[in-house]
Amino acid sequence: MSESSQTTWSVYFIRTCSNSLYCGITTDVNRRFNQHASGRGAKALKGKGPLTLEWHCTLNDSRSLASAVEYRLKQQTKATKEALITGNLVLKDVIKHDLYAQIYSLS
């Protein structure tokens, strides 16, 4: 893939059968979820099914910023992640303002 082609990155949460949440980034949420569900995704999810795609958010064409959002989301409490999933919080409320501004100024 060339640098000139734009790829849109997304961040997502997957819930395991034990009610834990896995956070990741991808350029294709459905493809990546299917990989996780079939056991070809992250090792952390193997044998933890059935899996449910709980939430995803399209970001922009910067993998580094998507990784920064993923990192910030992983640092949040379970309660904050659940509030994001249920819609009681929005991404802007959860990550730092400067990161949010970078993400949506590049779109």
N, CA, C and O atoms as a GROMACS GRO file, in nm:
protein
  428
    1MET      N    1   0.085  -0.118   0.000
    1MET     CA    2   0.000   0.000   0.000
    1MET      C    3   0.088   0.123   0.000
    1MET      O    4   0.181   0.134   0.080
    2SER      N    5   0.059   0.212  -0.088
    2SER     CA    6   0.142   0.332  -0.098
    2SER      C    7   0.100   0.435   0.005
    2SER      O    8  -0.013   0.434   0.055
    3GLU      N    9   0.192   0.523   0.036
    3GLU     CA   10   0.166   0.630   0.131
    3GLU      C   11   0.061   0.726   0.079
    3GLU      O   12  -0.010   0.789   0.158
    4SER      N   13   0.049   0.740  -0.052
    4SER     CA   14  -0.044   0.837  -0.109
    4SER      C   15  -0.190   0.793  -0.096
    4SER      O   16  -0.279   0.878  -0.096
    5SER      N   17  -0.215   0.663  -0.087
    5SER     CA   18  -0.353   0.618  -0.072
    5SER      C   19  -0.399   0.641   0.072
    5SER      O   20  -0.328   0.610   0.168
    6GLN      N   21  -0.520   0.697   0.085
    6GLN     CA   22  -0.570   0.727   0.218
    6GLN      C   23  -0.648   0.608   0.272
    6GLN      O   24  -0.735   0.553   0.205
    7THR      N   25  -0.615   0.570   0.393
    7THR     CA   26  -0.680   0.462   0.461
    7THR      C   27  -0.744   0.519   0.587
    7THR      O   28  -0.677   0.586   0.665
    8THR      N   29  -0.870   0.492   0.607
    8THR     CA   30  -0.939   0.542   0.725
    8THR      C   31  -0.924   0.441   0.838
    8THR      O   32  -0.951   0.322   0.820
    9TRP      N   33  -0.881   0.489   0.952
    9TRP     CA   34  -0.862   0.406   1.070
    9TRP      C   35  -0.979   0.419   1.165
    9TRP      O   36  -1.039   0.526   1.177
   10SER      N   37  -1.010   0.310   1.233
   10SER     CA   38  -1.116   0.307   1.333
   10SER      C   39  -1.063   0.244   1.461
   10SER      O   40  -0.968   0.166   1.458
   11VAL      N   41  -1.126   0.279   1.571
   11VAL     CA   42  -1.098   0.217   1.700
   11VAL      C   43  -1.224   0.142   1.741
   11VAL      O   44  -1.335   0.186   1.709
   12TYR      N   45  -1.209   0.029   1.812
   12TYR     CA   46  -1.325  -0.053   1.845
   12TYR      C   47  -1.309  -0.121   1.980
   12TYR      O   48  -1.198  -0.137   2.031
   13PHE      N   49  -1.423  -0.162   2.038
   13PHE     CA   50  -1.428  -0.245   2.158
   13PHE      C   51  -1.499  -0.375   2.125
   13PHE      O   52  -1.604  -0.374   2.060
   14ILE      N   53  -1.442  -0.485   2.169
   14ILE     CA   54  -1.504  -0.616   2.159
   14ILE      C   55  -1.522  -0.669   2.301
   14ILE      O   56  -1.431  -0.661   2.384
   15ARG      N   57  -1.642  -0.724   2.328
   15ARG     CA   58  -1.670  -0.782   2.459
   15ARG      C   59  -1.653  -0.934   2.450
   15ARG      O   60  -1.698  -0.998   2.355
   16THR      N   61  -1.588  -0.991   2.551
   16THR     CA   62  -1.569  -1.136   2.558
   16THR      C   63  -1.681  -1.199   2.640
   16THR      O   64  -1.765  -1.128   2.697
   17CYS      N   65  -1.683  -1.331   2.644
   17CYS     CA   66  -1.787  -1.401   2.720
   17CYS      C   67  -1.776  -1.374   2.871
   17CYS      O   68  -1.873  -1.391   2.944
   18SER      N   69  -1.659  -1.332   2.917
   18SER     CA   70  -1.641  -1.300   3.060
   18SER      C   71  -1.668  -1.152   3.089
   18SER      O   72  -1.640  -1.104   3.199
   19ASN      N   73  -1.723  -1.081   2.991
   19ASN     CA   74  -1.761  -0.941   3.002
   19ASN      C   75  -1.642  -0.844   3.004
   19ASN      O   76  -1.658  -0.726   3.036
   20SER      N   77  -1.524  -0.892   2.968
   20SER     CA   78  -1.411  -0.800   2.957
   20SER      C   79  -1.414  -0.733   2.820
   20SER      O   80  -1.475  -0.784   2.726
   21LEU      N   81  -1.347  -0.619   2.811
   21LEU     CA   82  -1.346  -0.543   2.686
   21LEU      C   83  -1.206  -0.541   2.627
   21LEU      O   84  -1.107  -0.520   2.697
   22TYR      N   85  -1.199  -0.564   2.497
   22TYR     CA   86  -1.074  -0.559   2.422
   22TYR      C   87  -1.083  -0.438   2.330
   22TYR      O   88  -1.184  -0.418   2.263
   23CYS      N   89  -0.978  -0.358   2.327
   23CYS     CA   90  -0.974  -0.239   2.242
   23CYS      C   91  -0.868  -0.259   2.133
   23CYS      O   92  -0.759  -0.309   2.160
   24GLY      N   93  -0.903  -0.220   2.011
   24GLY     CA   94  -0.807  -0.232   1.901
   24GLY      C   95  -0.833  -0.126   1.795
   24GLY      O   96  -0.930  -0.051   1.802
   25ILE      N   97  -0.744  -0.123   1.696
   25ILE     CA   98  -0.762  -0.034   1.581
   25ILE      C   99  -0.754  -0.116   1.454
   25ILE      O  100  -0.692  -0.223   1.451
   26THR      N  101  -0.817  -0.066   1.350
   26THR     CA  102  -0.818  -0.136   1.222
   26THR      C  103  -0.861  -0.041   1.111
   26THR      O  104  -0.912   0.068   1.137
   27THR      N  105  -0.839  -0.085   0.989
   27THR     CA  106  -0.889  -0.010   0.873
   27THR      C  107  -1.023  -0.067   0.825
   27THR      O  108  -1.089  -0.006   0.741
   28ASP      N  109  -1.062  -0.183   0.876
   28ASP     CA  110  -1.188  -0.246   0.837
   28ASP      C  111  -1.245  -0.319   0.960
   28ASP      O  112  -1.201  -0.430   0.992
   29VAL      N  113  -1.339  -0.258   1.026
   29VAL     CA  114  -1.391  -0.311   1.152
   29VAL      C  115  -1.455  -0.448   1.134
   29VAL      O  116  -1.428  -0.539   1.213
   30ASN      N  117  -1.538  -0.466   1.032
   30ASN     CA  118  -1.605  -0.594   1.012
   30ASN      C  119  -1.506  -0.706   0.983
   30ASN      O  120  -1.518  -0.816   1.038
   31ARG      N  121  -1.409  -0.680   0.897
   31ARG     CA  122  -1.308  -0.781   0.866
   31ARG      C  123  -1.231  -0.820   0.991
   31ARG      O  124  -1.209  -0.938   1.018
   32ARG      N  125  -1.190  -0.720   1.069
   32ARG     CA  126  -1.110  -0.747   1.188
   32ARG      C  127  -1.190  -0.822   1.294
   32ARG      O  128  -1.138  -0.914   1.358
   33PHE      N  129  -1.317  -0.784   1.312
   33PHE     CA  130  -1.401  -0.856   1.407
   33PHE      C  131  -1.415  -1.002   1.365
   33PHE      O  132  -1.405  -1.092   1.448
   34ASN      N  133  -1.438  -1.027   1.236
   34ASN     CA  134  -1.450  -1.164   1.188
   34ASN      C  135  -1.321  -1.242   1.210
   34ASN      O  136  -1.326  -1.362   1.239
   35GLN      N  137  -1.206  -1.177   1.197
   35GLN     CA  138  -1.079  -1.243   1.227
   35GLN      C  139  -1.074  -1.282   1.374
   35GLN      O  140  -1.038  -1.395   1.408
   36HIS      N  141  -1.110  -1.189   1.462
   36HIS     CA  142  -1.110  -1.219   1.606
   36HIS      C  143  -1.207  -1.334   1.636
   36HIS      O  144  -1.172  -1.427   1.709
   37ALA      N  145  -1.327  -1.327   1.581
   37ALA     CA  146  -1.431  -1.426   1.609
   37ALA      C  147  -1.392  -1.566   1.561
   37ALA      O  148  -1.432  -1.666   1.620
   38SER      N  149  -1.313  -1.573   1.454
   38SER     CA  150  -1.272  -1.703   1.400
   38SER      C  151  -1.141  -1.753   1.461
   38SER      O  152  -1.092  -1.859   1.422
   39GLY      N  153  -1.084  -1.678   1.556
   39GLY     CA  154  -0.961  -1.721   1.621
   39GLY      C  155  -0.835  -1.680   1.549
   39GLY      O  156  -0.726  -1.722   1.588
   40ARG      N  157  -0.846  -1.600   1.444
   40ARG     CA  158  -0.729  -1.556   1.368
   40ARG      C  159  -0.687  -1.414   1.403
   40ARG      O  160  -0.603  -1.355   1.334
   41GLY      N  161  -0.743  -1.358   1.509
   41GLY     CA  162  -0.710  -1.221   1.551
   41GLY      C  163  -0.609  -1.221   1.664
   41GLY      O  164  -0.515  -1.300   1.664
   42ALA      N  165  -0.629  -1.133   1.758
   42ALA     CA  166  -0.536  -1.116   1.870
   42ALA      C  167  -0.536  -1.238   1.962
   42ALA      O  168  -0.641  -1.298   1.987
   43LYS      N  169  -0.419  -1.273   2.012
   43LYS     CA  170  -0.406  -1.384   2.105
   43LYS      C  171  -0.491  -1.362   2.230
   43LYS      O  172  -0.542  -1.458   2.288
   44ALA      N  173  -0.505  -1.237   2.271
   44ALA     CA  174  -0.580  -1.205   2.393
   44ALA      C  175  -0.727  -1.247   2.383
   44ALA      O  176  -0.792  -1.262   2.486
   45LEU      N  177  -0.779  -1.268   2.263
   45LEU     CA  178  -0.920  -1.303   2.246
   45LEU      C  179  -0.942  -1.451   2.215
   45LEU      O  180  -1.057  -1.496   2.213
   46LYS      N  181  -0.837  -1.526   2.191
   46LYS     CA  182  -0.853  -1.667   2.156
   46LYS      C  183  -0.912  -1.744   2.272
   46LYS      O  184  -0.864  -1.738   2.385
   47GLY      N  185  -1.018  -1.817   2.241
   47GLY     CA  186  -1.085  -1.898   2.343
   47GLY      C  187  -1.174  -1.818   2.437
   47GLY      O  188  -1.220  -1.871   2.538
   48LYS      N  189  -1.197  -1.692   2.407
   48LYS     CA  190  -1.277  -1.606   2.495
   48LYS      C  191  -1.416  -1.579   2.439
   48LYS      O  192  -1.489  -1.494   2.491
   49GLY      N  193  -1.453  -1.651   2.333
   49GLY     CA  194  -1.581  -1.627   2.267
   49GLY      C  195  -1.697  -1.689   2.340
   49GLY      O  196  -1.678  -1.767   2.434
   50PRO      N  197  -1.818  -1.656   2.298
   50PRO     CA  198  -1.847  -1.574   2.182
   50PRO      C  199  -1.814  -1.427   2.206
   50PRO      O  200  -1.825  -1.375   2.316
   51LEU      N  201  -1.772  -1.363   2.098
   51LEU     CA  202  -1.732  -1.222   2.103
   51LEU      C  203  -1.844  -1.136   2.046
   51LEU      O  204  -1.921  -1.178   1.960
   52THR      N  205  -1.850  -1.014   2.098
   52THR     CA  206  -1.950  -0.918   2.050
   52THR      C  207  -1.880  -0.787   2.019
   52THR      O  208  -1.808  -0.733   2.103
   53LEU      N  209  -1.902  -0.735   1.899
   53LEU     CA  210  -1.852  -0.602   1.866
   53LEU      C  211  -1.944  -0.503   1.935
   53LEU      O  212  -2.061  -0.491   1.899
   54GLU      N  213  -1.892  -0.432   2.034
   54GLU     CA  214  -1.974  -0.343   2.116
   54GLU      C  215  -1.977  -0.199   2.067
   54GLU      O  216  -2.080  -0.132   2.079
   55TRP      N  217  -1.868  -0.152   2.011
   55TRP     CA  218  -1.858  -0.010   1.977
   55TRP      C  219  -1.743   0.010   1.880
   55TRP      O  220  -1.642  -0.059   1.888
   56HIS      N  221  -1.760   0.104   1.789
   56HIS     CA  222  -1.648   0.144   1.704
   56HIS      C  223  -1.668   0.288   1.662
   56HIS      O  224  -1.780   0.339   1.658
   57CYS      N  225  -1.558   0.352   1.630
   57CYS     CA  226  -1.560   0.492   1.590
   57CYS      C  227  -1.457   0.513   1.480
   57CYS      O  228  -1.340   0.477   1.494
   58THR      N  229  -1.502   0.571   1.369
   58THR     CA  230  -1.411   0.604   1.260
   58THR      C  231  -1.332   0.728   1.298
   58THR      O  232  -1.390   0.825   1.347
   59LEU      N  233  -1.201   0.724   1.276
   59LEU     CA  234  -1.116   0.835   1.316
   59LEU      C  235  -1.070   0.915   1.196
   59LEU      O  236  -1.137   1.012   1.158
   60ASN      N  237  -0.959   0.877   1.134
   60ASN     CA  238  -0.906   0.949   1.018
   60ASN      C  239  -0.804   0.862   0.948
   60ASN      O  240  -0.804   0.740   0.966
   61ASP      N  241  -0.718   0.921   0.869
   61ASP     CA  242  -0.622   0.844   0.791
   61ASP      C  243  -0.484   0.833   0.857
   61ASP      O  244  -0.388   0.797   0.789
   62SER      N  245  -0.473   0.862   0.984
   62SER     CA  246  -0.345   0.857   1.054
   62SER      C  247  -0.340   0.739   1.150
   62SER      O  248  -0.411   0.737   1.251
   63ARG      N  249  -0.258   0.640   1.118
   63ARG     CA  250  -0.244   0.525   1.207
   63ARG      C  251  -0.185   0.567   1.341
   63ARG      O  252  -0.225   0.514   1.445
   64SER      N  253  -0.092   0.659   1.342
   64SER     CA  254  -0.030   0.700   1.467
   64SER      C  255  -0.132   0.766   1.561
   64SER      O  256  -0.128   0.743   1.682
   65LEU      N  257  -0.221   0.847   1.507
   65LEU     CA  258  -0.324   0.906   1.592
   65LEU      C  259  -0.424   0.801   1.637
   65LEU      O  260  -0.471   0.806   1.751
   66ALA      N  261  -0.458   0.707   1.551
   66ALA     CA  262  -0.547   0.598   1.591
   66ALA      C  263  -0.484   0.518   1.705
   66ALA      O  264  -0.554   0.478   1.798
   67SER      N  265  -0.355   0.494   1.697
   67SER     CA  266  -0.285   0.423   1.804
   67SER      C  267  -0.286   0.503   1.934
   67SER      O  268  -0.296   0.445   2.042
   68ALA      N  269  -0.275   0.634   1.922
   68ALA     CA  270  -0.279   0.719   2.042
   68ALA      C  271  -0.418   0.714   2.106
   68ALA      O  272  -0.428   0.710   2.229
   69VAL      N  273  -0.523   0.714   2.025
   69VAL     CA  274  -0.659   0.703   2.079
   69VAL      C  275  -0.677   0.567   2.146
   69VAL      O  276  -0.732   0.559   2.256
   70GLU      N  277  -0.631   0.461   2.080
   70GLU     CA  278  -0.639   0.326   2.138
   70GLU      C  279  -0.570   0.323   2.274
   70GLU      O  280  -0.624   0.269   2.370
   71TYR      N  281  -0.451   0.379   2.281
   71TYR     CA  282  -0.376   0.381   2.407
   71TYR      C  283  -0.453   0.454   2.516
   71TYR      O  284  -0.463   0.406   2.629
   72ARG      N  285  -0.508   0.571   2.481
   72ARG     CA  286  -0.584   0.649   2.580
   72ARG      C  287  -0.708   0.574   2.626
   72ARG      O  288  -0.743   0.577   2.744
   73LEU      N  289  -0.776   0.506   2.534
   73LEU     CA  290  -0.895   0.430   2.571
   73LEU      C  291  -0.859   0.313   2.662
   73LEU      O  292  -0.933   0.282   2.756
   74LYS      N  293  -0.747   0.249   2.635
   74LYS     CA  294  -0.705   0.137   2.719
   74LYS      C  295  -0.672   0.181   2.861
   74LYS      O  296  -0.676   0.100   2.954
   75GLN      N  297  -0.639   0.308   2.880
   75GLN     CA  298  -0.605   0.361   3.012
   75GLN      C  299  -0.729   0.395   3.095
   75GLN      O  300  -0.719   0.418   3.215
   76GLN      N  301  -0.845   0.397   3.031
   76GLN     CA  302  -0.968   0.436   3.100
   76GLN      C  303  -1.019   0.322   3.190
   76GLN      O  304  -0.984   0.206   3.172
   77THR      N  305  -1.103   0.360   3.286
   77THR     CA  306  -1.165   0.260   3.373
   77THR      C  307  -1.271   0.184   3.294
   77THR      O  308  -1.316   0.229   3.189
   78LYS      N  309  -1.309   0.069   3.346
   78LYS     CA  310  -1.415  -0.010   3.282
   78LYS      C  311  -1.545   0.071   3.278
   78LYS      O  312  -1.618   0.066   3.179
   79ALA      N  313  -1.573   0.146   3.384
   79ALA     CA  314  -1.695   0.227   3.389
   79ALA      C  315  -1.696   0.332   3.277
   79ALA      O  316  -1.800   0.356   3.215
   80THR      N  317  -1.584   0.394   3.252
   80THR     CA  318  -1.574   0.494   3.146
   80THR      C  319  -1.593   0.429   3.010
   80THR      O  320  -1.662   0.483   2.923
   81LYS      N  321  -1.532   0.313   2.989
   81LYS     CA  322  -1.548   0.241   2.863
   81LYS      C  323  -1.694   0.202   2.841
   81LYS      O  324  -1.746   0.214   2.730
   82GLU      N  325  -1.760   0.155   2.948
   82GLU     CA  326  -1.901   0.118   2.937
   82GLU      C  327  -1.987   0.240   2.905
   82GLU      O  328  -2.081   0.230   2.826
   83ALA      N  329  -1.956   0.354   2.964
   83ALA     CA  330  -2.031   0.477   2.936
   83ALA      C  331  -2.014   0.519   2.790
   83ALA      O  332  -2.108   0.569   2.728
   84LEU      N  333  -1.895   0.499   2.737
   84LEU     CA  334  -1.870   0.529   2.596
   84LEU      C  335  -1.953   0.436   2.507
   84LEU      O  336  -2.014   0.481   2.409
   85ILE      N  337  -1.956   0.309   2.541
   85ILE     CA  338  -2.032   0.210   2.464
   85ILE      C  339  -2.181   0.241   2.467
   85ILE      O  340  -2.248   0.232   2.364
   86THR      N  341  -2.234   0.277   2.583
   86THR     CA  342  -2.378   0.303   2.595
   86THR      C  343  -2.419   0.439   2.542
   86THR      O  344  -2.538   0.467   2.527
   87GLY      N  345  -2.321   0.525   2.514
   87GLY     CA  346  -2.352   0.657   2.460
   87GLY      C  347  -2.368   0.764   2.567
   87GLY      O  348  -2.401   0.878   2.536
   88ASN      N  349  -2.343   0.728   2.693
   88ASN     CA  350  -2.349   0.827   2.800
   88ASN      C  351  -2.228   0.921   2.796
   88ASN      O  352  -2.233   1.030   2.854
   89LEU      N  353  -2.123   0.880   2.730
   89LEU     CA  354  -2.007   0.964   2.703
   89LEU      C  355  -1.977   0.956   2.554
   89LEU      O  356  -2.012   0.857   2.489
   90VAL      N  357  -1.914   1.058   2.501
   90VAL     CA  358  -1.867   1.055   2.363
   90VAL      C  359  -1.715   1.058   2.365
   90VAL      O  360  -1.654   1.094   2.466
   91LEU      N  361  -1.654   1.022   2.254
   91LEU     CA  362  -1.509   1.012   2.247
   91LEU      C  363  -1.441   1.140   2.293
   91LEU      O  364  -1.339   1.135   2.362
   92LYS      N  365  -1.496   1.253   2.256
   92LYS     CA  366  -1.438   1.382   2.293
   92LYS      C  367  -1.429   1.398   2.445
   92LYS      O  368  -1.338   1.464   2.495
   93ASP      N  369  -1.524   1.338   2.518
   93ASP     CA  370  -1.524   1.345   2.664
   93ASP      C  371  -1.420   1.254   2.728
   93ASP      O  372  -1.381   1.274   2.843
   94VAL      N  373  -1.376   1.154   2.654
   94VAL     CA  374  -1.291   1.049   2.711
   94VAL      C  375  -1.143   1.073   2.683
   94VAL      O  376  -1.059   1.045   2.769
   95ILE      N  377  -1.110   1.123   2.565
   95ILE     CA  378  -0.969   1.147   2.534
   95ILE      C  379  -0.938   1.295   2.550
   95ILE      O  380  -1.029   1.378   2.553
   96LYS      N  381  -0.813   1.328   2.560
   96LYS     CA  382  -0.772   1.467   2.578
   96LYS      C  383  -0.813   1.552   2.458
   96LYS      O  384  -0.813   1.506   2.344
   97HIS      N  385  -0.846   1.676   2.487
   97HIS     CA  386  -0.893   1.769   2.385
   97HIS      C  387  -0.791   1.785   2.271
   97HIS      O  388  -0.829   1.790   2.154
   98ASP      N  389  -0.662   1.794   2.304
   98ASP     CA  390  -0.561   1.814   2.201
   98ASP      C  391  -0.556   1.697   2.103
   98ASP      O  392  -0.539   1.718   1.983
   99LEU      N  393  -0.571   1.575   2.152
   99LEU     CA  394  -0.572   1.458   2.065
   99LEU      C  395  -0.697   1.456   1.979
   99LEU      O  396  -0.691   1.426   1.860
  100TYR      N  397  -0.809   1.487   2.039
  100TYR     CA  398  -0.935   1.491   1.965
  100TYR      C  399  -0.928   1.593   1.852
  100TYR      O  400  -0.973   1.567   1.741
  101ALA      N  401  -0.872   1.709   1.881
  101ALA     CA  402  -0.859   1.815   1.781
  101ALA      C  403  -0.767   1.770   1.666
  101ALA      O  404  -0.796   1.799   1.550
  102GLN      N  405  -0.660   1.699   1.697
  102GLN     CA  406  -0.570   1.648   1.593
  102GLN      C  407  -0.640   1.550   1.502
  102GLN      O  408  -0.623   1.553   1.381
  103ILE      N  409  -0.719   1.462   1.561
  103ILE     CA  410  -0.787   1.358   1.485
  103ILE      C  411  -0.883   1.419   1.384
  103ILE      O  412  -0.881   1.382   1.267
  104TYR      N  413  -0.965   1.510   1.429
  104TYR     CA  414  -1.069   1.561   1.342
  104TYR      C  415  -1.027   1.682   1.259
  104TYR      O  416  -1.102   1.727   1.173
  105SER      N  417  -0.908   1.734   1.282
  105SER     CA  418  -0.858   1.839   1.193
  105SER      C  419  -0.793   1.778   1.069
  105SER      O  420  -0.778   1.845   0.967
  106LEU      N  421  -0.754   1.650   1.078
  106LEU     CA  422  -0.693   1.582   0.963
  106LEU      C  423  -0.797   1.522   0.870
  106LEU      O  424  -0.766   1.492   0.754
  107SER      N  425  -0.919   1.504   0.916
  107SER     CA  426  -1.021   1.436   0.834
  107SER      C  427  -1.056   1.516   0.712
  107SER      O  428  -1.141   1.472   0.633
   0.00000   0.00000   0.00000
